[in-house]
Amino acid sequence: MKEYKTYIPVALIILMFLSLIIFHKDIATYISQSKIEQLSANTKKSISDSITQKYNYHHNGETYDYTFIEFGSTGCHSCRQMEEVMEKIKTEYKGKVNVVFINLMEPESKRFFEYYGVATIPTQVLLDKKGKEFFRHTGFYSADELSTHFTTKK
């Protein structure tokens, strides 16, 4: 009986680790939605107006079809890997995709992280021509995978 008691904590740790792996996206989505719900109506409106001004290309006269927002940090390994992806998208879709990096470490970026409910970095958010989110991904995402969203979404 004593032997089994020593395995219980180890088994619980393994179960917790496996559940984090399996349910990572669900947990990140839940945290994101919770963060968004905590924002006041005034804060949401203010940030929404700012996003409309910057990324609604029907209203601001820009010619982009999409906005690719990369939420990250310069000190994050996966975020540094995304730098190459951002450059590739910027080059391949010049004039079609506006590539924006929002750095977690900059104080003025905090409100955008909260508005979009970013729970982990790197997080990629894609906006359509009207500035509306149509896709989100957390973690490294290759340029080839991103490209599929720019060629199929109208």
Protein Blocks (a to p, Z undefined) as FASTA:
>chain_A
ZZmmmmmmmmmmmmmmmmmmmmmmmmmmmmmmmmmmmpcfklmmmmmmmmmmmmmmklno
pabfbdcdddddfkbmklmmmmmmmmmmmmmmgokaccddddfklmklmmmmmmnopabd
cddddddfkopafbdcedjddfklmmmmmmmpZZ
